[in-house]
Amino acid sequence: MFGTDRRVIVLALARMADAVTNSFLIIVLPLYIASGELTLPGYEGASILGVPVTIELLIGVALSLFGFLNSFAQPFTGRLSDRTGRRKIYILFGLVVLAVTSVAYALVESYEALLVVRALQGLGGAFVIPTTIALVNDLARSNAERGGNFGVFNTFRLIGFGFGPVVAGFVVQAGPYSLPYDTVLSGFNAAFGVAVLGALVSFTLVTVLIEEPPMTAAEAGDELSIAILEEGDQRLFDPVFVLGVGTLFMAISIALFATLQEPINQRLDQGPTWFGVQFSAVVIANIVLQVPIGRAADRIGRKPFLVWGLVLLVPAVLAQGLVTSSSAMLASRLIHGVSVAMVFAPALAIAGDLAEEGESGTTLSVLTMAFGLGTALGPLLSGALFSYGFLVPFAVGAVLAVVALALVVTQVDETLESAVTVSRFLNGDG
């Protein structure tokens, strides 16, 4: 990671601390809702549109609410940072919201109140994610550094996301904690305290060590829609829109796995430890490969990694519905992780290359929104499709990967100037 702008590394460390907070709550909130410490609505025997209301559904709603509100708000917060020419102030505001809402979890007494806190937290996250990504993009001194910057940033973010659940389970299980003056702190409240600490560490790093580069407020239009059928363009869709669709489908493929823990363990005759290793394999592969792939995309070009990553994604997702042994599932998950690493940083780099000056917040929010939306939709999709057979969710995920591949091949051009020149030379175009 030598040669990377110090501010990018600081932002990556700050995002890692923030990711620990978010992943902490993914583990803690289901346990908290099911613990009996909250007043739950009378759901026994009730149904919504024919779907029985269960404790699992209540947990799913609470977890997904963050992702949906976070994702849909990101284009607006990204555009706001572009129009005002500011990044840092919105990052700090979002981190304050995340810290305050993490405290609020320890104070709520009902499920409905928890949903309100979760919704506010999702909106707070919407201020952090697109503005941080946009600032990483702004700090690239040239297009030839952009892939490497995003690789470093994603690596630290994923370390935080992967490390958080391990710590969360330990903190909850080790409680309650005896404090001075005969005070007892429950495992849940301790976990919420660690989440607050993660947000505060991130806030401190950004406040003290980040000085954003000068930028001009963008003259963003009143519309947030993405252009389709540009005049004089042979493409059908705007390439940033296509990258957003590809990111959405990729994120859905990642999130399909989490909902099916019990069926997977039964099918493979394995315990939760094996499942945890398999679940983490995608994250581990990304941690290892994001930086080298990002930097290689700065030298070789973005599109080859995008295309071959999506080619690899198809069999990797489909295999998870076909394998019958724990080791084979682990292998398919590792390949899945390799394919995601080949897609994510190059996709962000292309979007950053295409962003007009001062509009990277709006442009990159398309991809960050798509990723968040995919992680929210994936568990719901796999839960709904599983009733048709174990293979079906993974088969649908593979089909979505094929669609993403077709769109990228036909609608996205290479943006790295040196790679475009080599391609034209090889094609005899000068």
C-alpha positions in Angstrom: 0.0 0.0 0.0 3.1 2.2 -0.2 2.6 5.1 -2.6 -1.1 5.6 -1.6 -2.1 9.1 -0.5 -2.0 9.3 3.3 -5.4 10.8 3.4 -6.8 7.8 1.5 -5.3 5.5 4.1 -6.8 7.6 6.9 -10.2 7.5 5.2 -9.9 3.7 4.8 -9.1 3.3 8.5 -12.0 5.6 9.4 -14.3 3.5 7.2 -13.0 0.3 8.8 -13.9 1.6 12.2 -17.4 2.6 10.9 -17.8 -0.9 9.2 -17.0 -2.5 12.6 -20.0 -0.6 14.0 -22.4 -1.6 11.2 -21.4 -5.3 11.2 -21.6 -5.4 15.0 -25.2 -4.5 14.8 -26.0 -7.2 12.1 -25.0 -9.8 14.8 -26.3 -8.0 17.9 -29.8 -6.8 16.8 -31.2 -10.2 16.0 -30.1 -11.5 19.4 -31.5 -8.3 21.0 -34.9 -8.6 19.4 -35.2 -12.3 20.3 -33.9 -11.8 23.8 -37.2 -10.7 25.4 -35.7 -7.4 26.5 -37.9 -5.5 24.0 -41.7 -5.3 23.9 -42.7 -7.0 20.6 -46.0 -6.4 18.7 -48.6 -9.1 19.0 -47.6 -11.1 16.0 -48.7 -14.7 16.9 -51.1 -15.9 14.3 -50.9 -12.7 12.3 -50.0 -12.4 8.6 -49.2 -9.7 6.0 -50.3 -10.4 2.5 -50.5 -14.1 3.4 -47.0 -14.2 4.9 -47.0 -15.3 8.5 -45.5 -12.8 10.9 -42.7 -14.5 12.8 -39.8 -13.4 15.0 -37.6 -14.1 12.1 -39.6 -11.8 9.9 -39.4 -9.0 12.5 -35.6 -9.5 12.6 -35.4 -9.4 8.8 -37.4 -6.2 8.7 -35.2 -4.5 11.3 -32.0 -5.5 9.5 -33.2 -4.6 6.0 -34.6 -1.2 7.0 -31.1 0.2 7.3 -30.1 -1.0 3.9 -33.2 0.3 2.1 -33.2 3.8 3.6 -29.4 4.0 3.3 -29.4 3.0 -0.3 -32.3 5.2 -1.5 -31.0 8.3 0.3 -27.4 8.0 -1.1 -28.1 9.7 -4.5 -29.5 12.7 -2.7 -26.7 13.0 -0.1 -24.1 12.4 -2.8 -25.6 15.1 -5.0 -25.9 17.5 -2.0 -22.1 17.1 -1.3 -21.5 17.9 -5.0 -23.7 21.0 -5.1 -22.2 22.4 -1.9 -18.6 21.5 -2.8 -18.2 19.8 0.6 -17.4 16.3 1.7 -15.9 16.3 5.2 -18.8 18.0 6.9 -21.3 15.5 5.7 -19.1 12.5 6.7 -18.8 13.9 10.2 -22.6 14.6 10.4 -23.3 11.0 9.4 -20.9 9.6 11.9 -22.5 11.7 14.7 -25.9 10.2 13.7 -24.4 6.7 13.8 -22.9 7.2 17.3 -26.1 8.8 18.7 -28.4 6.1 17.3 -26.0 3.4 18.7 -26.6 4.8 22.1 -30.3 5.0 21.5 -30.5 1.2 21.1 -29.7 0.8 24.8 -32.6 3.1 25.7 -35.5 1.8 23.6 -38.0 -0.5 25.1 -40.2 -1.6 22.2 -39.7 -3.1 18.7 -41.4 -0.1 17.1 -38.9 2.3 18.8 -36.0 0.2 17.6 -37.3 0.5 14.0 -37.3 4.3 14.3 -33.7 4.2 15.6 -32.7 1.8 12.8 -34.3 4.1 10.2 -32.4 7.1 11.5 -29.2 5.1 11.5 -29.8 4.2 7.9 -30.1 7.9 7.0 -27.0 8.7 8.9 -25.1 6.0 7.0 -26.3 7.6 3.7 -24.3 10.7 4.6 -21.1 8.7 5.2 -20.9 6.2 2.4 -21.2 8.2 -0.9 -19.3 11.2 0.4 -16.4 9.1 1.7 -16.2 7.2 -1.6 -16.4 10.6 -3.5 -13.5 12.0 -1.4 -11.4 8.9 -2.1 -12.1 9.6 -5.8 -11.3 13.3 -5.4 -7.9 12.5 -3.8 -6.7 10.5 -6.9 -4.1 12.6 -8.5 -4.7 10.9 -11.8 -6.8 8.2 -13.4 -3.8 5.9 -13.0 -4.2 6.0 -9.2 -7.9 5.6 -8.9 -8.2 1.8 -9.0 -5.4 1.4 -6.4 -7.1 4.0 -4.1 -10.4 2.1 -4.2 -8.6 -1.1 -3.7 -7.0 0.1 -0.5 -10.2 1.7 0.7 -12.3 -1.5 0.1 -9.7 -3.7 1.8 -9.8 -1.8 5.1 -13.6 -1.5 4.9 -13.9 -5.3 4.5 -11.5 -6.0 7.3 -13.8 -4.0 9.6 -16.9 -5.7 8.2 -15.4 -9.2 8.7 -13.8 -8.4 12.1 -16.9 -6.9 13.6 -19.2 -10.0 13.9 -16.4 -12.0 15.6 -16.0 -9.3 18.3 -19.8 -8.7 18.6 -20.5 -12.3 19.4 -17.7 -12.4 22.0 -18.8 -9.1 23.7 -22.5 -10.2 24.0 -21.6 -13.7 25.2 -19.1 -12.5 27.8 -21.7 -10.1 29.5 -22.9 -9.0 31.9 -20.0 -6.9 33.1 -19.4 -5.6 36.6 -18.5 -1.9 36.7 -17.5 0.4 39.6 -20.2 1.5 42.1 -22.1 -1.8 41.9 -23.1 -1.1 38.3 -23.8 -4.0 35.9 -23.6 -3.6 32.2 -25.4 -6.1 30.0 -23.7 -7.8 27.1 -26.1 -6.0 24.7 -25.4 -2.6 26.2 -21.6 -3.3 26.0 -22.0 -4.2 22.4 -23.8 -1.0 21.7 -21.0 0.9 23.5 -18.4 -0.7 21.2 -20.5 0.4 18.2 -20.5 4.0 19.6 -16.7 3.7 20.0 -16.2 2.7 16.4 -18.2 5.7 15.2 -16.2 8.0 17.5 -12.9 6.7 16.4 -13.9 7.2 12.8 -15.1 10.8 13.6 -11.8 11.6 15.3 -9.7 10.3 12.4 -11.6 12.3 9.8 -11.6 15.5 12.0 -7.9 15.5 12.8 -6.2 14.0 9.8 -8.4 14.7 6.8 -8.1 18.0 4.9 -10.3 17.8 1.8 -8.9 19.1 -1.5 -10.4 22.3 -2.9 -13.3 21.7 -5.2 -15.9 23.7 -7.0 -19.6 23.2 -6.2 -21.1 21.4 -9.1 -24.0 22.8 -11.1 -26.0 19.7 -10.8 -29.3 19.6 -12.5 -32.6 19.2 -10.9 -33.0 15.6 -12.1 -31.3 12.6 -10.5 -32.2 10.2 -13.3 -29.4 8.6 -15.4 -29.4 9.3 -19.1 -30.6 6.6 -21.5 -30.1 6.8 -25.2 -27.7 9.7 -25.3 -27.8 11.6 -28.6 -25.2 10.3 -31.0 -24.2 7.4 -28.8 -24.4 3.8 -30.0 -25.1 2.5 -26.5 -28.6 2.0 -25.1 -27.7 2.8 -21.5 -25.5 5.2 -19.6 -22.4 3.2 -18.5 -22.7 4.4 -14.9 -26.2 3.0 -14.8 -25.0 -0.3 -16.2 -22.2 -0.4 -13.6 -24.9 0.2 -10.9 -27.0 -2.7 -12.2 -23.9 -4.9 -12.3 -23.1 -3.9 -8.7 -26.7 -4.5 -7.6 -26.7 -8.1 -9.1 -23.2 -8.8 -7.6 -24.3 -7.7 -4.1 -27.5 -9.8 -4.4 -25.3 -12.8 -5.2 -23.2 -12.2 -2.1 -26.2 -11.8 0.2 -28.1 -14.9 -1.0 -26.0 -17.1 1.3 -26.6 -15.6 4.7 -30.4 -16.5 4.9 -29.8 -20.2 4.1 -27.6 -21.1 7.0 -29.7 -24.0 8.4 -30.5 -25.5 5.0 -26.9 -25.3 3.9 -25.7 -26.9 7.2 -28.2 -29.7 6.8 -27.5 -30.4 3.2 -23.7 -30.5 3.8 -24.0 -32.2 7.2 -21.8 -29.5 8.8 -21.9 -27.3 11.9 -22.0 -23.5 12.3 -18.2 -23.3 12.3 -17.9 -24.6 8.7 -20.7 -22.1 7.7 -18.8 -19.2 9.3 -15.7 -20.1 7.4 -17.6 -20.4 4.2 -19.4 -17.1 4.8 -16.1 -15.3 5.5 -14.4 -16.8 2.4 -15.8 -14.1 0.1 -14.6 -11.3 2.5 -11.2 -12.9 2.9 -10.6 -13.2 -0.8 -11.6 -9.6 -1.2 -9.2 -8.4 1.6 -6.3 -10.2 -0.1 -7.1 -9.2 -3.7 -8.6 -5.7 -3.7 -5.4 -3.8 -3.7 -3.4 -5.8 -6.3 -6.5 -5.9 -8.6 -7.1 -2.2 -8.2 -3.5 -1.4 -9.0 -3.5 -3.8 -11.9 -6.6 -2.2 -13.3 -4.7 1.1 -13.2 -2.0 -0.4 -15.4 -3.8 -2.9 -17.7 -7.3 -1.4 -17.9 -10.6 -1.6 -16.0 -12.9 -3.5 -18.4 -10.9 -6.8 -18.6 -11.2 -7.2 -14.9 -14.9 -6.3 -15.0 -15.7 -8.8 -17.8 -13.7 -11.7 -16.5 -14.9 -11.1 -12.9 -18.5 -11.4 -14.1 -17.6 -14.5 -16.2 -16.2 -16.1 -13.0 -19.2 -15.0 -10.9 -21.7 -17.1 -12.9 -20.3 -20.6 -12.1 -19.2 -19.5 -8.6 -22.8 -18.6 -7.6 -24.4 -21.6 -9.4 -22.0 -24.0 -7.8 -23.2 -23.1 -4.3 -26.6 -24.6 -5.1 -25.0 -27.8 -6.5 -22.1 -28.8 -4.3 -22.6 -31.5 -1.7 -19.5 -31.2 0.5 -18.2 -28.6 2.9 -14.9 -28.3 1.1 -16.5 -27.8 -2.3 -18.7 -25.1 -0.8 -15.7 -23.4 0.6 -13.9 -23.5 -2.8 -16.9 -22.1 -4.6 -17.2 -19.3 -2.0 -13.5 -18.4 -2.4 -14.0 -18.3 -6.2 -17.0 -16.1 -5.6 -14.8 -13.8 -3.5 -12.2 -13.6 -6.3 -14.9 -12.6 -8.8 -16.2 -9.9 -6.5 -12.7 -8.5 -6.1 -12.3 -8.4 -9.8 -15.5 -6.4 -10.3 -15.9 -3.9 -7.4 -12.7 -1.7 -7.4 -12.5 -1.5 -11.3 -16.2 -0.6 -11.4 -15.7 2.2 -8.9 -12.7 3.3 -10.9 -14.6 3.5 -14.2 -17.4 5.5 -12.5 -14.8 7.8 -11.0 -13.2 8.2 -14.5 -16.5 9.1 -16.0 -17.6 11.5 -13.2 -17.5 15.2 -14.3 -15.4 17.5 -12.1 -17.2 18.1 -8.8 -19.8 15.4 -9.5 -18.2 12.3 -8.1 -20.6 12.2 -5.1 -23.6 12.0 -7.4 -22.0 9.5 -9.9 -20.4 7.1 -7.3 -23.5 7.1 -5.2 -25.2 5.1 -8.0 -22.8 2.2 -7.2 -22.8 2.6 -3.4 -26.6 2.7 -3.5 -26.7 -0.4 -5.7 -24.4 -2.3 -3.4 -26.4 -1.4 -0.3 -29.7 -2.2 -2.0 -28.4 -5.6 -3.2 -27.3 -6.6 0.3 -30.8 -5.7 1.5 -32.6 -7.5 -1.3 -30.5 -10.6 -1.3 -31.7 -12.2 2.0 -35.3 -11.5 1.1 -34.9 -13.0 -2.4 -33.2 -16.1 -1.2 -35.8 -16.6 1.6 -38.6 -16.3 -1.0 -37.0 -18.5 -3.6 -35.9 -21.3 -1.3 -39.4 -22.7 -1.1 -39.0 -23.7 -4.8 -35.9 -25.7 -4.2 -32.4 -25.4 -2.7 -30.8 -24.7 -6.1 -33.3 -22.0 -7.2 -31.9 -18.9 -5.3 -28.4 -19.6 -6.6 -29.6 -20.3 -10.1 -31.4 -17.0 -10.1 -28.2 -15.3 -8.8 -26.2 -16.9 -11.7 -28.8 -15.6 -14.2 -28.5 -12.1 -12.8 -24.7 -12.4 -13.2 -25.2 -13.4 -16.9 -27.4 -10.3 -17.4 -24.8 -8.1 -15.8 -22.0 -9.6 -18.0 -24.0 -8.9 -21.1 -24.7 -5.3 -20.1 -21.1 -4.6 -19.3 -19.7 -6.2 -22.4 -22.0 -4.2 -24.7 -22.5 -0.9 -22.8 -19.3 -0.1 -20.9 -16.1 1.1 -22.6 -12.6 1.1 -21.3 -11.8 4.5 -19.6 -8.1 4.1 -18.8 -6.4 6.1 -21.6 -3.3 3.9 -21.9 -5.5 0.8 -22.2 -7.7 2.4 -24.8 -4.6 3.3 -26.8 -3.3 -0.3 -26.7 -6.7 -1.7 -27.7 -6.9 0.6 -30.7 -3.3 -0.4 -31.7 -4.1 -4.1 -31.5 -7.3 -3.5 -33.5 -5.4 -1.6 -36.2 -7.2 1.7 -35.4 -4.0 3.6 -35.0 
